[in-house]
Amino acid sequence: MRIVSIGNDNSTVLAVDMGSDFAVLPTKADVPCSIKSLIRDWAKNPLNIDTVEQSGTRMAKSDARLKAPIENPGKIICVGKNYAKHAEEMGSEPPSIPVIFSKFNSAIAAPESNIVLPPISQKVDFEAELVVVIGKEGRNIDRADAMSHVFGYCCGNDISARDWQKEKPGGQWLLGKTFDGFAPLGPCIVTADEIENPHDLKISLRVNGETMQQSNTCNLIFPIDFLIAHLSQFVTLEPGDLIFTGTPEGVGAGRTPPVFLKDGDQLEVEIEGIGILRNRMTDC
């Protein structure tokens, strides 16, 4: 099932992508009205596509404004250098344990939204990523059980200010990664049952139509089950938490000469079986 959030600054409704249009979920007492409650209750109260088709109000895609599928996650956990060729292009060896950092919720951005280039950075970069949406709470999760904690998947873009991440005293990973809008997410959440093998998905990123990144999630150094088990030793994973699983090679900072984002650049992250996440960079 492909679940989207639709609305404006003051309200949000959930809907299911039916292909030609959206079926808006009814807001009755017995139907979850938020994405977090829907995820939390999914195991005992999953959506039935036939029920959605019969009871949901239909909306033309042209009339819908997509919001980020999850606008206020409890945690945004990111994995660095999780593709060997990306680690190599950034001048380092593949890590022996996952490199973990985070972003603030204010970094979340909607599909099709504009992302402001910060005036204090001149080296803003792109990173296409498969994002895992946690569906079931867990701590010290066994790796053999880890995939049962996955609700679904999104496209993500770990936009990064390389001058802050790499060139400031101490290496300011958090600040370089968490400017407002630096975590575009979407266009939907595809539930886990729709993705036969999340470790065999084509992933790519285009800037103004030119392919800059192209790989496959089979190249992840640390697969999703390992990441979930590993992270759950440190923090309780909760429904709606996000894990950005890392980016493949081809980022702007790894090119000769480097390619950094500028006003008007159009970004497209495409992941097989999920869709295309589009955003535009702007100076204001």
BALOBA-1460 file (C-alpha; in Angstrom, 3 decimals):
// residues 284
<rec num="1" residu="m" x="0.000" y="0.000" z="0.000"/>
<rec num="2" residu="r" x="1.227" y="3.504" z="-0.830"/>
<rec num="3" residu="i" x="0.261" y="5.978" z="1.886"/>
<rec num="4" residu="v" x="0.506" y="9.744" z="1.414"/>
<rec num="5" residu="s" x="-0.137" y="12.824" z="3.512"/>
<rec num="6" residu="i" x="-2.153" y="15.592" z="1.855"/>
<rec num="7" residu="g" x="-3.025" y="19.033" z="3.125"/>
<rec num="8" residu="n" x="-1.921" y="22.557" z="3.862"/>
<rec num="9" residu="d" x="-0.185" y="24.367" z="6.699"/>
<rec num="10" residu="n" x="-3.198" y="23.929" z="9.002"/>
<rec num="11" residu="s" x="-4.502" y="20.431" z="8.292"/>
<rec num="12" residu="t" x="-3.433" y="17.030" z="7.046"/>
<rec num="13" residu="v" x="-5.340" y="14.007" z="5.823"/>
<rec num="14" residu="l" x="-4.015" y="10.568" z="4.998"/>
<rec num="15" residu="a" x="-4.741" y="8.913" z="1.694"/>
<rec num="16" residu="v" x="-3.866" y="5.850" z="-0.326"/>
<rec num="17" residu="d" x="-2.406" y="6.181" z="-3.799"/>
<rec num="18" residu="m" x="-4.793" y="4.253" z="-6.036"/>
<rec num="19" residu="g" x="-2.785" y="4.868" z="-9.195"/>
<rec num="20" residu="s" x="-5.056" y="7.275" z="-11.041"/>
<rec num="21" residu="d" x="-6.086" y="9.235" z="-7.925"/>
<rec num="22" residu="f" x="-5.951" y="9.287" z="-4.114"/>
<rec num="23" residu="a" x="-8.480" y="7.651" z="-1.772"/>
<rec num="24" residu="v" x="-8.695" y="9.849" z="1.328"/>
<rec num="25" residu="l" x="-9.049" y="7.918" z="4.569"/>
<rec num="26" residu="p" x="-12.239" y="8.726" z="6.455"/>
<rec num="27" residu="t" x="-11.782" y="10.498" z="9.786"/>
<rec num="28" residu="k" x="-14.081" y="8.380" z="11.909"/>
<rec num="29" residu="a" x="-13.569" y="7.466" z="15.541"/>
<rec num="30" residu="d" x="-12.418" y="3.957" z="14.669"/>
<rec num="31" residu="v" x="-9.977" y="5.060" z="11.936"/>
<rec num="32" residu="p" x="-6.516" y="6.402" z="12.832"/>
<rec num="33" residu="c" x="-6.297" y="10.103" z="12.023"/>
<rec num="34" residu="s" x="-2.515" y="10.491" z="12.165"/>
<rec num="35" residu="i" x="0.278" y="8.626" z="10.455"/>
<rec num="36" residu="k" x="1.893" y="7.730" z="13.782"/>
<rec num="37" residu="s" x="-1.308" y="6.215" z="15.177"/>
<rec num="38" residu="l" x="-1.917" y="4.385" z="11.907"/>
<rec num="39" residu="i" x="1.591" y="2.904" z="12.065"/>
<rec num="40" residu="r" x="1.310" y="2.077" z="15.759"/>
<rec num="41" residu="d" x="-2.009" y="0.267" z="15.275"/>
<rec num="42" residu="w" x="-1.170" y="-1.384" z="11.959"/>
<rec num="43" residu="a" x="-0.490" y="-4.870" z="13.323"/>
<rec num="44" residu="k" x="-3.959" y="-5.139" z="14.892"/>
<rec num="45" residu="n" x="-5.827" y="-2.801" z="12.543"/>
<rec num="46" residu="p" x="-4.240" y="-2.793" z="9.063"/>
<rec num="47" residu="l" x="-5.908" y="-0.923" z="6.240"/>
<rec num="48" residu="n" x="-7.788" y="-3.094" z="3.800"/>
<rec num="49" residu="i" x="-7.499" y="-1.835" z="0.250"/>
<rec num="50" residu="d" x="-11.067" y="-2.890" z="-0.560"/>
<rec num="51" residu="t" x="-12.388" y="-0.935" z="2.420"/>
<rec num="52" residu="v" x="-10.351" y="2.100" z="1.439"/>
<rec num="53" residu="e" x="-11.602" y="1.895" z="-2.128"/>
<rec num="54" residu="q" x="-15.215" y="1.738" z="-1.015"/>
<rec num="55" residu="s" x="-15.238" y="4.291" z="1.801"/>
<rec num="56" residu="g" x="-12.551" y="6.818" z="0.957"/>
<rec num="57" residu="t" x="-13.327" y="10.140" z="-0.722"/>
<rec num="58" residu="r" x="-11.464" y="10.304" z="-4.024"/>
<rec num="59" residu="m" x="-9.163" y="13.197" z="-4.888"/>
<rec num="60" residu="a" x="-7.518" y="13.923" z="-8.213"/>
<rec num="61" residu="k" x="-3.736" y="13.951" z="-7.953"/>
<rec num="62" residu="s" x="-3.673" y="17.334" z="-9.664"/>
<rec num="63" residu="d" x="-5.746" y="18.774" z="-6.791"/>
<rec num="64" residu="a" x="-3.585" y="17.338" z="-4.009"/>
<rec num="65" residu="r" x="-0.671" y="18.999" z="-2.263"/>
<rec num="66" residu="l" x="1.615" y="16.313" z="-0.878"/>
<rec num="67" residu="k" x="3.176" y="16.817" z="2.520"/>
<rec num="68" residu="a" x="6.036" y="14.793" z="3.974"/>
<rec num="69" residu="p" x="4.614" y="11.344" z="4.828"/>
<rec num="70" residu="i" x="5.886" y="11.815" z="8.390"/>
<rec num="71" residu="e" x="6.352" y="15.442" z="9.413"/>
<rec num="72" residu="n" x="7.241" y="14.981" z="13.059"/>
<rec num="73" residu="p" x="9.186" y="11.744" z="13.545"/>
<rec num="74" residu="g" x="10.385" y="10.872" z="17.009"/>
<rec num="75" residu="k" x="13.881" y="10.276" z="15.664"/>
<rec num="76" residu="i" x="15.690" y="10.879" z="12.393"/>
<rec num="77" residu="i" x="18.658" y="8.515" z="12.465"/>
<rec num="78" residu="c" x="21.137" y="8.693" z="9.601"/>
<rec num="79" residu="v" x="23.861" y="6.304" z="8.518"/>
<rec num="80" residu="g" x="27.043" y="7.683" z="6.983"/>
<rec num="81" residu="k" x="29.394" y="5.991" z="4.520"/>
<rec num="82" residu="n" x="27.168" y="2.922" z="4.114"/>
<rec num="83" residu="y" x="28.178" y="2.287" z="0.493"/>
<rec num="84" residu="a" x="31.841" y="1.344" z="-0.051"/>
<rec num="85" residu="k" x="32.267" y="3.421" z="-3.215"/>
<rec num="86" residu="h" x="30.830" y="6.482" z="-1.484"/>
<rec num="87" residu="a" x="33.258" y="6.057" z="1.419"/>
<rec num="88" residu="e" x="36.068" y="5.790" z="-1.138"/>
<rec num="89" residu="e" x="35.047" y="8.943" z="-3.036"/>
<rec num="90" residu="m" x="34.991" y="10.835" z="0.277"/>
<rec num="91" residu="g" x="38.552" y="9.731" z="0.999"/>
<rec num="92" residu="s" x="37.996" y="7.101" z="3.656"/>
<rec num="93" residu="e" x="37.865" y="3.358" z="4.140"/>
<rec num="94" residu="p" x="34.508" y="1.595" z="4.565"/>
<rec num="95" residu="p" x="33.682" y="1.744" z="8.280"/>
<rec num="96" residu="s" x="33.878" y="-1.324" z="10.510"/>
<rec num="97" residu="i" x="30.773" y="-0.248" z="12.434"/>
<rec num="98" residu="p" x="27.949" y="2.058" z="11.246"/>
<rec num="99" residu="v" x="28.647" y="5.791" z="11.281"/>
<rec num="100" residu="i" x="25.568" y="7.328" z="12.923"/>
<rec num="101" residu="f" x="24.347" y="10.909" z="13.106"/>
<rec num="102" residu="s" x="20.937" y="12.596" z="13.275"/>
<rec num="103" residu="k" x="18.860" y="15.485" z="11.995"/>
<rec num="104" residu="f" x="16.273" y="17.674" z="13.705"/>
<rec num="105" residu="n" x="12.602" y="17.479" z="12.710"/>
<rec num="106" residu="s" x="12.819" y="20.939" z="11.152"/>
<rec num="107" residu="a" x="14.953" y="19.357" z="8.410"/>
<rec num="108" residu="i" x="11.947" y="17.403" z="7.089"/>
<rec num="109" residu="a" x="10.684" y="18.762" z="3.757"/>
<rec num="110" residu="a" x="7.712" y="17.810" z="1.595"/>
<rec num="111" residu="p" x="7.811" y="16.422" z="-1.934"/>
<rec num="112" residu="e" x="7.803" y="19.154" z="-4.597"/>
<rec num="113" residu="s" x="8.791" y="21.779" z="-2.011"/>
<rec num="114" residu="n" x="11.501" y="24.392" z="-2.378"/>
<rec num="115" residu="i" x="14.586" y="24.024" z="-0.187"/>
<rec num="116" residu="v" x="16.418" y="27.192" z="0.759"/>
<rec num="117" residu="l" x="20.172" y="27.294" z="0.269"/>
<rec num="118" residu="p" x="21.638" y="28.641" z="3.542"/>
<rec num="119" residu="p" x="23.490" y="31.942" z="3.101"/>
<rec num="120" residu="i" x="26.265" y="30.655" z="5.398"/>
<rec num="121" residu="s" x="27.094" y="27.638" z="3.211"/>
<rec num="122" residu="q" x="28.614" y="27.551" z="-0.257"/>
<rec num="123" residu="k" x="28.961" y="23.788" z="-0.534"/>
<rec num="124" residu="v" x="25.476" y="22.261" z="-0.386"/>
<rec num="125" residu="d" x="25.391" y="18.676" z="-1.654"/>
<rec num="126" residu="f" x="22.848" y="15.946" z="-2.441"/>
<rec num="127" residu="e" x="22.532" y="12.350" z="-1.178"/>
<rec num="128" residu="a" x="19.851" y="9.936" z="-2.413"/>
<rec num="129" residu="e" x="18.843" y="7.475" z="0.313"/>
<rec num="130" residu="l" x="16.420" y="4.666" z="1.060"/>
<rec num="131" residu="v" x="14.562" y="5.601" z="4.245"/>
<rec num="132" residu="v" x="13.186" y="2.954" z="6.609"/>
<rec num="133" residu="v" x="10.042" y="3.762" z="8.617"/>
<rec num="134" residu="i" x="9.922" y="1.898" z="11.922"/>
<rec num="135" residu="g" x="6.569" y="0.267" z="12.650"/>
<rec num="136" residu="k" x="6.986" y="-1.543" z="15.958"/>
<rec num="137" residu="e" x="8.668" y="-0.447" z="19.174"/>
<rec num="138" residu="g" x="11.759" y="-2.338" z="20.233"/>
<rec num="139" residu="r" x="14.946" y="-2.257" z="22.302"/>
<rec num="140" residu="n" x="17.820" y="-4.749" z="21.967"/>
<rec num="141" residu="i" x="16.123" y="-6.242" z="18.926"/>
<rec num="142" residu="d" x="17.452" y="-9.552" z="17.669"/>
<rec num="143" residu="r" x="18.708" y="-9.280" z="14.111"/>
<rec num="144" residu="a" x="16.615" y="-12.289" z="13.104"/>
<rec num="145" residu="d" x="13.485" y="-10.364" z="14.154"/>
<rec num="146" residu="a" x="14.567" y="-6.923" z="12.959"/>
<rec num="147" residu="m" x="12.628" y="-6.774" z="9.691"/>
<rec num="148" residu="s" x="9.358" y="-7.325" z="11.549"/>
<rec num="149" residu="h" x="9.910" y="-3.850" z="13.027"/>
<rec num="150" residu="v" x="9.770" y="-2.193" z="9.583"/>
<rec num="151" residu="f" x="6.522" y="-0.496" z="8.593"/>
<rec num="152" residu="g" x="7.617" y="0.713" z="5.200"/>
<rec num="153" residu="y" x="9.980" y="2.704" z="3.017"/>
<rec num="154" residu="c" x="10.371" y="6.207" z="1.529"/>
<rec num="155" residu="c" x="12.722" y="8.070" z="-0.741"/>
<rec num="156" residu="g" x="14.946" y="10.507" z="1.124"/>
<rec num="157" residu="n" x="17.577" y="13.113" z="0.313"/>
<rec num="158" residu="d" x="20.246" y="13.714" z="2.958"/>
<rec num="159" residu="i" x="21.138" y="17.224" z="1.822"/>
<rec num="160" residu="s" x="24.461" y="18.247" z="3.337"/>
<rec num="161" residu="a" x="26.448" y="21.459" z="3.773"/>
<rec num="162" residu="r" x="29.932" y="20.044" z="3.244"/>
<rec num="163" residu="d" x="31.750" y="23.173" z="4.423"/>
<rec num="164" residu="w" x="30.047" y="22.873" z="7.813"/>
<rec num="165" residu="q" x="30.166" y="19.087" z="7.973"/>
<rec num="166" residu="k" x="33.840" y="18.777" z="7.048"/>
<rec num="167" residu="e" x="35.666" y="22.093" z="7.329"/>
<rec num="168" residu="k" x="34.663" y="23.531" z="10.704"/>
<rec num="169" residu="p" x="36.448" y="22.807" z="14.007"/>
<rec num="170" residu="g" x="35.560" y="19.351" z="15.296"/>
<rec num="171" residu="g" x="33.694" y="18.374" z="12.145"/>
<rec num="172" residu="q" x="30.191" y="19.788" z="12.554"/>
<rec num="173" residu="w" x="28.198" y="16.823" z="11.217"/>
<rec num="174" residu="l" x="24.983" y="17.747" z="12.988"/>
<rec num="175" residu="l" x="24.959" y="21.385" z="11.893"/>
<rec num="176" residu="g" x="26.052" y="20.533" z="8.367"/>
<rec num="177" residu="k" x="23.238" y="18.021" z="7.985"/>
<rec num="178" residu="t" x="20.295" y="19.651" z="9.711"/>
<rec num="179" residu="f" x="19.601" y="23.022" z="8.125"/>
<rec num="180" residu="d" x="15.867" y="23.581" z="7.668"/>
<rec num="181" residu="g" x="14.594" y="21.463" z="4.774"/>
<rec num="182" residu="f" x="17.696" y="19.280" z="4.533"/>
<rec num="183" residu="a" x="15.712" y="16.004" z="4.853"/>
<rec num="184" residu="p" x="13.180" y="15.868" z="2.000"/>
<rec num="185" residu="l" x="10.989" y="12.782" z="2.367"/>
<rec num="186" residu="g" x="8.413" y="11.042" z="0.194"/>
<rec num="187" residu="p" x="6.560" y="10.976" z="-2.049"/>
<rec num="188" residu="c" x="4.801" y="8.242" z="-0.043"/>
<rec num="189" residu="i" x="5.363" y="5.449" z="2.433"/>
<rec num="190" residu="v" x="5.297" y="2.094" z="0.666"/>
<rec num="191" residu="t" x="4.364" y="-0.566" z="3.214"/>
<rec num="192" residu="a" x="6.885" y="-3.342" z="3.752"/>
<rec num="193" residu="d" x="4.671" y="-6.026" z="2.236"/>
<rec num="194" residu="e" x="4.881" y="-4.223" z="-1.122"/>
<rec num="195" residu="i" x="8.695" y="-4.389" z="-1.266"/>
<rec num="196" residu="e" x="9.815" y="-7.961" z="-1.904"/>
<rec num="197" residu="n" x="13.489" y="-7.263" z="-1.201"/>
<rec num="198" residu="p" x="14.590" y="-3.839" z="0.081"/>
<rec num="199" residu="h" x="18.187" y="-4.920" z="-0.481"/>
<rec num="200" residu="d" x="17.731" y="-5.101" z="-4.241"/>
<rec num="201" residu="l" x="16.316" y="-1.734" z="-5.301"/>
<rec num="202" residu="k" x="17.727" y="0.582" z="-7.953"/>
<rec num="203" residu="i" x="18.479" y="3.999" z="-6.473"/>
<rec num="204" residu="s" x="19.405" y="7.145" z="-8.375"/>
<rec num="205" residu="l" x="19.543" y="10.924" z="-8.138"/>
<rec num="206" residu="r" x="19.262" y="13.481" z="-10.922"/>
<rec num="207" residu="v" x="20.127" y="17.169" z="-10.906"/>
<rec num="208" residu="n" x="18.352" y="19.097" z="-13.661"/>
<rec num="209" residu="g" x="17.721" y="15.801" z="-15.434"/>
<rec num="210" residu="e" x="21.357" y="14.650" z="-15.337"/>
<rec num="211" residu="t" x="21.995" y="11.400" z="-13.480"/>
<rec num="212" residu="m" x="24.555" y="11.982" z="-10.734"/>
<rec num="213" residu="q" x="24.048" y="8.899" z="-8.556"/>
<rec num="214" residu="q" x="23.073" y="5.427" z="-9.735"/>
<rec num="215" residu="s" x="23.419" y="2.269" z="-7.691"/>
<rec num="216" residu="n" x="21.463" y="-0.489" z="-5.951"/>
<rec num="217" residu="t" x="20.645" y="-1.067" z="-2.294"/>
<rec num="218" residu="c" x="22.351" y="-4.455" z="-2.615"/>
<rec num="219" residu="n" x="25.538" y="-2.423" z="-2.130"/>
<rec num="220" residu="l" x="24.700" y="-1.356" z="1.420"/>
<rec num="221" residu="i" x="27.596" y="-2.250" z="3.716"/>
<rec num="222" residu="f" x="25.303" y="-2.631" z="6.722"/>
<rec num="223" residu="p" x="21.870" y="-3.971" z="5.694"/>
<rec num="224" residu="i" x="18.612" y="-2.876" z="7.256"/>
<rec num="225" residu="d" x="18.258" y="-5.780" z="9.689"/>
<rec num="226" residu="f" x="21.786" y="-5.172" z="10.997"/>
<rec num="227" residu="l" x="21.142" y="-1.440" z="11.399"/>
<rec num="228" residu="i" x="17.914" y="-1.974" z="13.332"/>
<rec num="229" residu="a" x="19.507" y="-4.498" z="15.680"/>
<rec num="230" residu="h" x="22.569" y="-2.296" z="16.148"/>
<rec num="231" residu="l" x="20.691" y="0.951" z="16.777"/>
<rec num="232" residu="s" x="18.245" y="-0.690" z="19.173"/>
<rec num="233" residu="q" x="21.131" y="-1.450" z="21.519"/>
<rec num="234" residu="f" x="21.451" y="2.306" z="22.104"/>
<rec num="235" residu="v" x="17.913" y="3.691" z="21.808"/>
<rec num="236" residu="t" x="14.373" y="2.386" z="21.819"/>
<rec num="237" residu="l" x="13.086" y="2.412" z="18.256"/>
<rec num="238" residu="e" x="9.482" y="3.630" z="18.092"/>
<rec num="239" residu="p" x="6.712" y="3.716" z="15.477"/>
<rec num="240" residu="g" x="7.353" y="6.523" z="13.008"/>
<rec num="241" residu="d" x="11.098" y="6.764" z="13.621"/>
<rec num="242" residu="l" x="13.113" y="7.165" z="10.425"/>
<rec num="243" residu="i" x="16.405" y="5.580" z="9.420"/>
<rec num="244" residu="f" x="18.215" y="7.171" z="6.462"/>
<rec num="245" residu="t" x="20.291" y="4.191" z="5.339"/>
<rec num="246" residu="g" x="23.139" y="5.962" z="3.529"/>
<rec num="247" residu="t" x="23.944" y="7.197" z="0.042"/>
<rec num="248" residu="p" x="25.812" y="5.648" z="-2.886"/>
<rec num="249" residu="e" x="28.665" y="7.182" z="-4.836"/>
<rec num="250" residu="g" x="28.287" y="10.169" z="-7.141"/>
<rec num="251" residu="v" x="27.725" y="12.981" z="-4.642"/>
<rec num="252" residu="g" x="28.871" y="16.467" z="-5.591"/>
<rec num="253" residu="a" x="31.746" y="16.615" z="-3.120"/>
<rec num="254" residu="g" x="33.200" y="13.397" z="-4.526"/>
<rec num="255" residu="r" x="33.457" y="14.723" z="-8.097"/>
<rec num="256" residu="t" x="36.375" y="16.396" z="-9.866"/>
<rec num="257" residu="p" x="35.748" y="19.274" z="-9.896"/>
<rec num="258" residu="p" x="33.158" y="19.266" z="-7.091"/>
<rec num="259" residu="v" x="29.530" y="19.998" z="-8.007"/>
<rec num="260" residu="f" x="27.476" y="21.859" z="-5.427"/>
<rec num="261" residu="l" x="23.839" y="22.905" z="-5.581"/>
<rec num="262" residu="k" x="22.722" y="26.347" z="-6.741"/>
<rec num="263" residu="d" x="19.563" y="28.383" z="-7.032"/>
<rec num="264" residu="g" x="17.033" y="26.760" z="-9.369"/>
<rec num="265" residu="d" x="18.514" y="23.254" z="-9.343"/>
<rec num="266" residu="q" x="15.863" y="20.543" z="-9.651"/>
<rec num="267" residu="l" x="16.520" y="17.363" z="-7.652"/>
<rec num="268" residu="e" x="14.960" y="13.956" z="-8.249"/>
<rec num="269" residu="v" x="15.571" y="10.943" z="-6.034"/>
<rec num="270" residu="e" x="14.184" y="7.762" z="-7.587"/>
<rec num="271" residu="i" x="14.023" y="4.387" z="-5.874"/>
<rec num="272" residu="e" x="12.631" y="1.320" z="-7.574"/>
<rec num="273" residu="g" x="9.211" y="0.331" z="-6.254"/>
<rec num="274" residu="i" x="8.776" y="3.553" z="-4.256"/>
<rec num="275" residu="g" x="8.706" y="6.493" z="-6.648"/>
<rec num="276" residu="i" x="10.337" y="9.839" z="-7.313"/>
<rec num="277" residu="l" x="10.987" y="12.530" z="-4.716"/>
<rec num="278" residu="r" x="11.298" y="15.938" z="-6.367"/>
<rec num="279" residu="n" x="12.538" y="19.194" z="-4.837"/>
<rec num="280" residu="r" x="13.912" y="22.518" z="-6.031"/>
<rec num="281" residu="m" x="16.773" y="24.496" z="-4.524"/>
<rec num="282" residu="t" x="16.267" y="28.227" z="-4.080"/>
<rec num="283" residu="d" x="18.162" y="31.202" z="-2.670"/>
<rec num="284" residu="c" x="15.121" y="32.476" z="-0.802"/>
